[in-house]
Amino acid sequence: MFLLGTSMMFSCSKAEEVVAAIDPNAIAATEVKMTVTVPTGTPADAKIHVVGSWVTGKDWKVETLNYPLTKNSNGTYSAKIALSEFPKGGIEFKFVRGVAWDFVEKQLDKDGKCEEVPNRKLDASTQGGKEIKFEVKKWRDQDKTCG
């Protein structure tokens, strides 16, 4: 109880940091939690990460494992990313399995053919403090029509 009373005396961002420290699942207003559901057939030991238009100099370099996601007990993957990592206006990104574009996410078009997933977009200025959920429909290497 004393901790909560103390946290109220800090600025709003300090109070959020205290709450995040108490609850490891809390999402501070200064970060975004990305959670992704992967397709059936994704290897159990898969390394999933986000590759995109960051300000950190890793832009679209799949081999740098830009932001690795952690596998959750329910089979989804997630990562919390600090808003300070986002350029003004947000990011564009894709999910990749492994360290090659051969394992990038794909989707089916209206005719059932495999196609590129358009760059996903996330604007941290409007989505800070939230969990944003995504779904990967297919991986490039899992379907012969996706290669």
C-alpha positions as CSV (number, residue, x, y, z in Angstrom):
1,M,0.0,0.0,0.0
2,F,2.9,2.4,0.8
3,L,4.3,1.7,-2.7
4,L,1.1,2.8,-4.4
5,G,0.9,5.9,-2.3
6,T,4.5,6.8,-3.1
7,S,4.0,6.1,-6.9
8,M,1.2,8.6,-7.0
9,M,3.6,11.4,-6.1
10,F,5.7,10.8,-9.2
11,S,4.8,12.1,-12.6
12,C,2.5,9.9,-14.7
13,S,5.4,8.2,-16.5
14,K,7.1,7.3,-13.2
15,A,3.9,5.8,-11.8
16,E,3.5,3.7,-14.9
17,E,7.1,2.4,-14.5
18,V,6.3,1.4,-10.9
19,V,3.2,-0.4,-12.0
20,A,5.2,-2.2,-14.7
21,A,7.8,-3.2,-12.1
22,I,5.1,-4.7,-9.9
23,D,3.2,-6.6,-12.7
24,P,5.5,-8.1,-15.3
25,N,2.6,-8.4,-17.7
26,A,1.7,-4.7,-17.5
27,I,2.4,-2.6,-20.5
28,A,3.9,0.9,-19.7
29,A,2.6,3.9,-21.7
30,T,6.2,4.2,-23.0
31,E,6.1,0.8,-24.8
32,V,4.0,-1.4,-27.2
33,K,3.5,-5.1,-26.8
34,M,3.4,-7.0,-30.0
35,T,1.8,-10.5,-29.8
36,V,1.6,-12.7,-32.9
37,T,-0.1,-16.0,-33.5
38,V,1.8,-18.3,-35.9
39,P,0.5,-20.9,-38.3
40,T,0.2,-24.6,-37.5
41,G,3.3,-26.3,-38.6
42,T,5.6,-23.6,-37.2
43,P,8.5,-25.6,-35.7
44,A,8.4,-25.7,-31.9
45,D,11.9,-24.2,-31.6
46,A,11.2,-21.4,-34.1
47,K,12.9,-18.1,-33.6
48,I,10.4,-15.4,-34.6
49,H,11.3,-11.7,-34.9
50,V,10.1,-8.4,-36.2
51,V,12.0,-6.7,-39.1
52,G,11.2,-3.2,-40.1
53,S,11.9,0.5,-40.5
54,W,13.5,1.2,-37.1
55,V,15.6,4.2,-36.1
56,T,18.3,1.9,-34.7
57,G,20.2,1.3,-37.9
58,K,18.9,-2.3,-38.3
59,D,16.3,-1.3,-40.9
60,W,15.0,-4.3,-42.8
61,K,18.2,-6.4,-42.1
62,V,16.8,-9.8,-41.3
63,E,20.2,-11.1,-40.2
64,T,20.3,-8.7,-37.2
65,L,17.2,-10.3,-35.6
66,N,15.9,-6.8,-35.1
67,Y,13.5,-7.6,-32.3
68,P,13.2,-11.3,-31.2
69,L,9.9,-12.4,-29.8
70,T,9.5,-14.7,-26.8
71,K,7.4,-17.8,-27.1
72,N,4.5,-17.8,-24.7
73,S,3.0,-20.9,-23.0
74,N,-0.1,-20.6,-25.3
75,G,2.1,-20.9,-28.5
76,T,1.9,-17.2,-29.4
77,Y,5.1,-15.0,-29.5
78,S,5.4,-11.5,-28.1
79,A,7.8,-8.7,-27.4
80,K,7.6,-5.3,-25.6
81,I,9.3,-2.6,-27.6
82,A,10.0,0.9,-26.2
83,L,8.4,3.7,-28.0
84,S,11.8,5.4,-28.2
85,E,12.7,2.8,-30.8
86,F,10.0,4.0,-33.2
87,P,10.7,6.8,-35.7
88,K,8.2,9.7,-35.8
89,G,5.1,8.5,-37.6
90,G,5.6,4.9,-36.7
91,I,7.1,1.8,-38.4
92,E,6.5,-0.6,-41.2
93,F,7.4,-4.2,-40.5
94,K,7.0,-7.9,-41.2
95,F,7.4,-11.1,-39.1
96,V,10.2,-13.5,-40.0
97,R,11.1,-17.0,-38.8
98,G,14.8,-17.6,-38.6
99,V,17.4,-15.3,-40.2
100,A,16.5,-15.3,-43.9
101,W,13.8,-13.8,-46.1
102,D,13.1,-17.4,-47.1
103,F,11.1,-17.6,-43.9
104,V,9.1,-14.3,-44.2
105,E,5.3,-14.3,-43.5
106,K,3.0,-14.8,-46.4
107,Q,-0.8,-14.9,-47.0
108,L,-3.4,-16.3,-49.4
109,D,-5.0,-14.1,-51.9
110,K,-8.7,-14.3,-52.8
111,D,-7.9,-17.1,-55.3
112,G,-6.1,-19.2,-52.7
113,K,-2.6,-18.4,-54.0
114,C,0.2,-17.4,-51.8
115,E,1.3,-13.8,-51.9
116,E,3.4,-11.2,-50.1
117,V,1.9,-9.7,-46.9
118,P,1.9,-5.9,-47.4
119,N,4.1,-4.1,-44.9
120,R,2.4,-4.0,-41.5
121,K,2.2,-0.6,-39.9
122,L,2.2,0.6,-36.3
123,D,2.0,4.1,-35.1
124,A,3.4,4.2,-31.5
125,S,1.9,7.7,-30.9
126,T,-1.6,6.2,-30.9
127,Q,-0.8,2.7,-29.7
128,G,1.5,3.2,-26.8
129,G,0.6,1.3,-23.6
130,K,-1.3,-1.3,-25.6
131,E,-0.9,-4.9,-26.7
132,I,-1.3,-5.2,-30.5
133,K,-2.2,-8.6,-31.8
134,F,-1.2,-10.0,-35.2
135,E,-1.5,-13.3,-37.0
136,V,0.9,-14.9,-39.5
137,K,-1.1,-17.0,-42.0
138,K,1.8,-18.8,-43.7
139,W,5.6,-18.9,-43.9
140,R,7.2,-18.7,-47.3
141,D,8.9,-22.1,-47.0
142,Q,5.8,-24.0,-45.8
143,D,3.9,-24.0,-49.0
144,K,5.4,-24.7,-52.5
145,T,3.3,-21.9,-54.0
146,C,4.8,-19.4,-51.5
147,G,8.4,-19.7,-52.7
